[in-house]
């Protein structure tokens, strides 16, 4: 496995895990109960709510797979776009915040409406703002920081672009 793919997978693991932890904390705070069925709901996007809530270990694994597949897709996109993004802004935190906004918008306005989950109209309220801010902090900024470190290390595509090998994977 190349260094690039190792970096993408590690970044996906870190950002995806931070995201799912934040989602569990958010739901626990909002409802007062730990969301034991969160991965069922994620799986419901593919197989429908009724089928997913029947439960079982396979449904949990499907939910985990879907969550990390989405995290992987956004992470890979940022890795590929990063050289172009840095021409617009070299600030990794600003880039991460903006990326978090793109991920949030894509999920809320494109991905979720296309799933098998019941359609709910989007309401811009405090919950939506908190959701966006949390996604910026736990997904966008960590992805941006890790991608920045990967490219700053100077080894891309298996070649050293400078003598700096501070190491990321």
Secondary structure, DSSP 8 states (H G I E B T S, - for coil): --HHHHHHHHHHHHHHHHHHHHHHHHHHHHHSS--TTHHHHHHHHHH-HHHHTT--HHHHHHHHHHHHHHHHHHHHHHHHHHHHHHHH---HHHHHHHHHHHHHHHIIIIIHHHSSS-------SHHHHHHHHHHIIIIIHHHHHHHHHHHHTTEETTEESSS------
